[in-house]
Amino acid sequence: MNNSSPSLLIIDDDPLCHFIGKRIAMAFREDMKVLNFTSPVEALKFIENAGNIDVLTKPIAVFLDINMPEMNGWELLARLDIQDEKKR
């Protein structure tokens, strides 16, 4: 069985939210991996390139800013949902 640490995905254009999110995550689990993205486009590219990641390495939670300039959080969720449908 894979003993990888849990991970948290933070997608927000505000650096303070990244800092706070990481502090909260580390308060729960010291071994928590935190993946930070300041752009939803960067996050989407990362997720697309991750391919078939093992269930144990997928983030256990996502902190997502809904109000971002390039693409809002709702649009990102819609694109992720479309990708998920294509994999089924």
KELOKE-219804 format. One line per 3 residues: number of its first residue (from 1); their letters; for each residue x, y, z of N, C-alpha, C, CB. Coordinates in steps of 0.02 Angstrom, whole numbers, plus 50000, padded with zeros to 5 digits. Glycine has a CB too. Layout:
BEGIN
NUM	A	X,Y,Z,X,Y,Z,X,Y,Z,X,Y,Z ~ ... .
This chain:
BEGIN
1	MNN	50042,49941,50000,50000,50000,50000,50044,50062,50000,49953,50000,50061 ~ 50022,50114,49967,50059,50177,49962,50052,50216,50027,50034,50218,49902 ~ 50108,50238,50054,50107,50277,50117,50118,50351,50104,50160,50251,50165 .
4	SSP	50094,50376,50047,50105,50446,50031,50066,50491,50077,50087,50459,49958 ~ 50092,50551,50085,50059,50601,50127,49998,50629,50092,50108,50657,50146 ~ 49949,50650,50130,49890,50681,50099,49911,50749,50070,49832,50690,50150 .
7	SLL	49872,50772,50021,49889,50836,49990,49828,50882,49987,49917,50827,49920 ~ 49842,50946,49986,49792,50998,49981,49809,51040,49921,49788,51041,50047 ~ 49760,51057,49881,49770,51098,49821,49739,51167,49835,49738,51065,49758 .
10	IID	49781,51219,49830,49757,51288,49840,49764,51326,49774,49797,51324,49898 ~ 49707,51352,49750,49707,51391,49688,49677,51459,49705,49666,51354,49631 ~ 49721,51509,49710,49699,51576,49731,49751,51626,49708,49689,51579,49808 .
13	DDP	49728,51685,49686,49775,51736,49663,49800,51780,49721,49742,51780,49611 ~ 49779,51766,49782,49800,51804,49841,49851,51763,49881,49739,51823,49885 ~ 49914,51786,49885,49965,51748,49922,49947,51737,49996,50031,51785,49918 .
16	LCH	49910,51782,50026,49890,51774,50096,49847,51711,50105,49852,51836,50121 ~ 49804,51697,50057,49762,51637,50060,49805,51573,50057,49711,51637,50003 ~ 49859,51576,50019,49905,51518,50016,49938,51508,50084,49959,51529,49962 .
19	FIG	49959,51562,50114,49992,51558,50180,49944,51530,50232,50017,51627,50201 ~ 49884,51557,50234,49834,51536,50284,49814,51463,50271,49772,51581,50281 ~ 49802,51445,50209,49783,51376,50192,49836,51327,50213,49770,51370,50118 .
22	KRI	49899,51344,50200,49953,51299,50219,49958,51292,50295,50020,51324,50191 ~ 49950,51346,50331,49953,51344,50404,49896,51300,50432,49948,51415,50434 ~ 49837,51307,50405,49780,51266,50427,49793,51192,50413,49714,51289,50392 .
25	AMA	49817,51178,50353,49830,51109,50334,49883,51078,50379,49853,51105,50260 ~ 49936,51115,50392,49991,51089,50434,49969,51080,50506,50051,51137,50431 ~ 49919,51118,50528,49893,51109,50596,49858,51041,50603,49844,51167,50614 .
28	FRE	49829,51017,50549,49796,50952,50550,49844,50895,50539,49742,50950,50499 ~ 49890,50903,50491,49938,50851,50474,50005,50883,50458,49913,50807,50415 ~ 50055,50868,50496,50121,50897,50483,50151,50874,50417,50169,50880,50539 .
31	DMK	50130,50815,50394,50157,50789,50331,50115,50807,50270,50164,50714,50336 ~ 50068,50853,50279,50024,50873,50224,50064,50907,50169,49969,50921,50250 ~ 50054,50884,50107,50084,50917,50049,50035,50970,50025,50101,50864,49992 .
34	VLN	50060,51030,50014,50017,51084,49990,50041,51105,49921,50018,51144,50040 ~ 49996,51100,49872,50011,51121,49803,49977,51189,49792,49985,51068,49750 ~ 50018,51240,49778,49993,51308,49771,49994,51330,49698,50035,51357,49812 .
37	FTS	49939,51360,49677,49935,51390,49610,49903,51459,49617,49894,51344,49561 ~ 49933,51509,49585,49904,51576,49587,49859,51588,49526,49960,51629,49589 ~ 49858,51540,49481,49818,51547,49420,49779,51482,49408,49863,51562,49359 .
40	PVE	49714,51489,49394,49675,51429,49378,49698,51396,49313,49601,51447,49372 ~ 49726,51435,49267,49752,51407,49205,49812,51361,49220,49772,51463,49155 ~ 49857,51385,49264,49915,51343,49284,49891,51280,49318,49961,51383,49331 .
43	ALK	49842,51287,49362,49816,51229,49399,49786,51178,49350,49764,51251,49451 ~ 49748,51202,49302,49716,51159,49253,49769,51121,49212,49670,51199,49206 ~ 49821,51156,49191,49876,51124,49154,49908,51070,49196,49928,51176,49132 .
46	FIE	49920,51085,49260,49951,51036,49305,49907,50974,49311,49964,51067,49375 ~ 49842,50985,49322,49795,50930,49330,49790,50889,49266,49726,50956,49351 ~ 49789,50922,49208,49786,50887,49144,49848,50844,49134,49778,50937,49086 .
49	NAG	49906,50870,49152,49969,50835,49142,49981,50780,49194,50027,50883,49144 ~ 49943,50783,49249,49952,50732,49301,49927,50664,49277,49914,50753,49365 ~ 49882,50665,49228,49857,50602,49199,49820,50560,49250,49914,50562,49171 .
52	NID	49832,50496,49249,49798,50450,49294,49837,50445,49360,49791,50380,49261 ~ 49825,50492,49404,49860,50490,49468,49826,50439,49513,49860,50561,49502 ~ 49867,50409,49553,49843,50361,49603,49794,50396,49650,49902,50329,49642 .
55	VLT	49741,50362,49669,49691,50392,49714,49723,50417,49778,49637,50340,49731 ~ 49774,50384,49802,49805,50405,49865,49846,50469,49858,49850,50350,49891 ~ 49863,50488,49798,49901,50550,49789,49857,50609,49769,49955,50539,49737 .
58	KPI	49793,50597,49756,49748,50651,49739,49737,50695,49800,49681,50624,49712 ~ 49726,50760,49791,49714,50803,49848,49652,50781,49887,49706,50876,49825 ~ 49657,50787,49953,49599,50770,49994,49551,50829,49998,49622,50749,50065 .
61	AVF	49577,50889,49980,49534,50948,49980,49563,50999,49931,49529,50979,50051 ~ 49520,51044,49908,49540,51098,49863,49513,51163,49891,49516,51085,49789 ~ 49557,51212,49901,49536,51280,49919,49537,51318,49853,49584,51313,49973 .
64	LDI	49479,51341,49831,49472,51372,49765,49441,51441,49771,49431,51327,49719 ~ 49477,51491,49746,49451,51559,49742,49400,51561,49685,49508,51611,49732 ~ 49343,51588,49697,49291,51591,49646,49301,51653,49602,49222,51593,49678 .
67	NMP	49333,51704,49628,49341,51768,49594,49413,51780,49572,49317,51825,49638 ~ 49432,51757,49513,49499,51766,49487,49496,51796,49417,49539,51700,49486 ~ 49547,51833,49396,49544,51869,49333,49543,51826,49269,49600,51916,49329 .
70	EMN	49587,51777,49263,49593,51739,49200,49533,51694,49188,49656,51698,49200 ~ 49513,51660,49240,49458,51611,49237,49431,51607,49308,49482,51540,49209 ~ 49366,51611,49316,49342,51608,49385,49338,51535,49408,49273,51642,49390 .
73	GWE	49328,51526,49472,49327,51460,49502,49272,51415,49474,49319,51465,49575 ~ 49215,51445,49458,49160,51406,49430,49178,51377,49362,49096,51449,49424 ~ 49212,51418,49321,49234,51394,49255,49285,51337,49262,49266,51452,49214 .
76	LLA	49330,51345,49310,49379,51292,49322,49345,51227,49342,49429,51313,49376 ~ 49296,51232,49388,49259,51172,49408,49223,51140,49349,49209,51189,49463 ~ 49194,51181,49306,49159,51154,49247,49208,51118,49201,49124,51211,49209 .
79	RLD	49266,51145,49191,49316,51112,49148,49340,51047,49179,49376,51159,49135 ~ 49349,51047,49244,49370,50985,49278,49316,50932,49273,49388,50999,49351 ~ 49253,50953,49278,49198,50907,49272,49195,50876,49203,49131,50942,49289 .
82	IQD	49207,50917,49151,49208,50892,49082,49263,50841,49073,49216,50951,49032 ~ 49322,50855,49101,49378,50808,49095,49362,50743,49130,49442,50839,49125 ~ 49329,50748,49188,49311,50688,49225,49262,50645,49185,49281,50706,49293 .
85	EKK	49215,50678,49151,49167,50641,49109,49201,50606,49051,49113,50689,49083 ~ 49252,50637,49022,49288,50607,48966,49326,50545,48987,49337,50657,48935 ~ 49348,50542,49050,49386,50484,49075,49342,50424,49088,49424,50502,49138 .
88	R	49278,50436,49097,49231,50381,49114,49214,50340,49055,49169,50407,49145 .
